[in-house]
């Protein structure tokens, strides 16, 4: 029987990996599931286990929404795997698990 700290929600949302600093990282992806403790997502970027990570999850229901809401998150990579073959033609070849240690809601204002 699986026992987790927090309930996971199966949800697919666009995700961007953004990290500045000594080893900058940028990439795109999509969440697979999300909880108050962390996220599991598919990514086009390989990120080493143990690395700090910044990621932004777009919460708006549509990409063309006038003022999308983003969840800017900080955490640490806890697992990295090659994705399962059912993922869309290997366009996002990595499955990444990361903690959710801090977050901030940000509304992007568009003209």
C-alpha positions as CSV (number, residue, x, y, z in Angstrom):
1,X,0.0,0.0,0.0
2,X,1.4,3.3,-1.1
3,X,1.5,6.0,1.6
4,X,2.5,9.5,0.5
5,X,2.8,12.8,2.5
6,X,0.3,14.6,0.2
7,X,-2.5,13.6,-2.1
8,X,-1.5,13.7,-5.8
9,X,-3.7,15.1,-8.5
10,X,-3.4,13.8,-12.0
11,X,-3.3,17.1,-14.0
12,X,-1.7,18.1,-17.3
13,X,-0.5,21.7,-17.3
14,X,2.2,23.5,-19.3
15,X,5.5,23.9,-17.4
16,X,8.7,25.8,-18.0
17,X,12.0,25.0,-16.3
18,X,13.8,28.3,-15.5
19,X,16.9,28.5,-13.4
20,X,19.5,31.2,-13.4
21,X,22.8,31.2,-11.5
22,X,26.0,29.2,-11.9
23,X,24.4,26.5,-14.0
24,X,21.4,28.0,-15.8
25,X,18.8,25.7,-17.1
26,X,15.8,26.4,-19.4
27,X,13.3,24.0,-20.8
28,X,9.7,23.1,-21.5
29,X,7.4,20.4,-20.3
30,X,4.0,19.3,-19.0
31,X,3.0,18.2,-15.5
32,X,1.8,14.6,-15.0
33,X,0.7,15.0,-11.4
34,X,0.9,17.6,-8.7
35,X,0.7,17.7,-4.9
36,X,1.4,20.2,-2.2
37,X,4.8,18.5,-1.7
38,X,6.0,18.2,-5.3
39,X,5.4,17.6,-9.0
40,X,6.1,14.9,-11.6
41,X,6.5,16.3,-15.1
42,X,7.7,15.4,-18.6
43,X,10.5,17.6,-19.8
44,X,12.8,18.2,-22.8
45,X,15.6,19.0,-20.4
46,X,17.8,16.6,-18.4
47,X,18.2,17.8,-14.9
48,X,20.5,16.0,-12.4
49,X,19.1,14.4,-9.3
50,X,19.8,16.6,-6.2
51,X,20.0,19.8,-8.3
52,X,17.9,22.8,-7.2
53,X,15.2,23.7,-9.7
54,X,12.9,26.6,-10.5
55,X,9.8,25.8,-12.5
56,X,6.7,27.7,-13.6
57,X,3.4,26.0,-14.0
58,X,0.7,27.9,-16.0
59,X,-2.6,27.5,-14.3
60,X,-4.8,29.3,-16.8
61,X,-7.2,26.9,-18.6
62,X,-6.2,28.3,-22.0
63,X,-2.8,29.4,-23.2
64,X,-4.4,32.4,-24.9
65,X,-6.1,33.6,-21.7
66,X,-5.9,37.4,-21.3
67,X,-4.1,37.3,-17.9
68,X,-2.8,33.8,-17.2
69,X,-1.8,32.8,-13.7
70,X,1.5,31.2,-13.2
71,X,2.8,29.2,-10.2
72,X,6.5,30.0,-9.8
73,X,8.1,27.2,-7.8
74,X,11.4,26.3,-6.1
75,X,12.4,22.8,-5.2
76,X,15.0,20.0,-5.7
77,X,15.1,17.2,-8.3
78,X,14.4,13.9,-6.6
79,X,14.2,11.6,-9.6
80,X,15.0,11.6,-13.3
81,X,13.9,8.8,-15.7
82,X,13.6,8.3,-19.4
83,X,9.9,8.6,-20.3
84,X,7.7,5.7,-21.1
85,X,7.1,4.8,-24.8
86,X,3.5,6.0,-24.6
87,X,4.7,9.6,-24.4
88,X,4.0,11.5,-27.6
89,X,6.8,10.4,-29.9
90,X,9.6,11.1,-27.4
91,X,9.3,14.9,-27.7
92,X,9.7,15.2,-24.0
93,X,12.2,12.5,-23.2
94,X,12.6,12.9,-19.5
95,X,10.3,12.3,-16.5
96,X,11.3,14.5,-13.6
97,X,10.2,14.4,-10.0
98,X,10.8,17.5,-7.9
99,X,9.9,18.8,-4.5
100,X,7.8,21.9,-4.0
101,X,9.5,23.9,-1.3
102,X,8.5,27.4,-2.0
103,X,6.0,28.9,-4.5
104,X,4.5,32.2,-5.6
105,X,1.4,33.0,-7.7
106,X,2.2,35.4,-10.5
107,X,-0.4,37.0,-12.8
108,X,1.0,37.9,-16.2
109,X,-0.6,41.1,-17.5
110,X,-1.0,41.2,-21.2
111,X,-1.9,44.2,-23.3
